[in-house]
Amino acid sequence: MEQLQIRKTEITIPGLTKEYKFLQITDIHVAHQDEQSDEFDLHMVEKSHKKWFDLKKEMATKAGEISPEWCDGKSAEEMMEMLGEHAEEIGADALLISGDAVDFDSGANIRYMQDYIARRKLPVIYIPGNHEHMDEKEAHRNCYDLLAPVMPDPAFRVFDYGEFEIVAFDNARKDATDEQIAMLEAECAKGKPIVLLVHIPINLGYFKTTVRSQIGHYFLFGVEYDTDNARKLVDVIARPDNNIAAILAGHIHYTAEGEFTHGRMQYTTSSGLIGGCREITVKGE
């Protein structure tokens, strides 16, 4: 197998008695076609392929990363397959997909993701990115209805590993509902350590300063231009006495990591289009 660009990360949570392994992938932008694709869908697939062939190199270069030559001839679907197989090979407890796995919410893309998840030999935790919300036909379809077969209740989900939780929620529209805020507060109140999985990085700490200066406010969640509820959700995450151990995100197409509050880290993972992924070990001290 060609050499994936793997970033290895340890998240240490005091009191854990076992080690847990995850693979995070993000921003692969599949544009699939099948026998049910109509003329417009085929046009969108062609447009997407042309856009991302060049853009993946441009974004990687701007971020100081490498777009390996072996990726040039690989489709987004092929990269998805390679990354899914790698998760299985390392014996991950789950494959974490932090959004923009598909480039837009066509029927063919959803069918592809249904099949992709069904074929995996491990659990898949999949949350929407902004591209999962994109309806290119402007038919005002409900993204959640389309994604329900592969992403039950994407607004807010809790995956309990006994000693800690992965809390995954949709922040891809740079907004939050009252329910999302209340549910996160309720999970924090339980006292069990939490790893957050989101699409857009949270505008806190290192990301609020260094990363924002590199990419601007659009690519962060909870900036002053976002909704009141988005900023309320960020306030919950920022509380120094809560039990959020780490944040995993995507969206910006490059690898970044830094504190979101003292002693606790936020990580973004590079685009799977250039072989980017993050192997995460969650363990005790």
Secondary structure, 3 states (H helix, E strand, C coil): CCCCEEEEEEEECCCCCCCEEEEEECCCCECCCCCCCCHHHHHHHHHHHHHHHHHHHHHHHHCCCCCCHHHCCCCHHHHHHHHHHHHHHCCCCEEEEECCCECCCCHHHHHHHHHHHHHCCCCEEEECCHHHHCCCCCCCCCHHHHHCCCCCCCCEEEEECCCCEEEEECCCCCCCCHHHHHHHHHHHHHCCCEEEECCCCECCHHHHHHHHHHHCHHHCECCCCCCHHHHHHHHHHHCCCCCEEEEEECCCCCCEEEEEECCEEEEECCCHHHCEEEEEEEECC
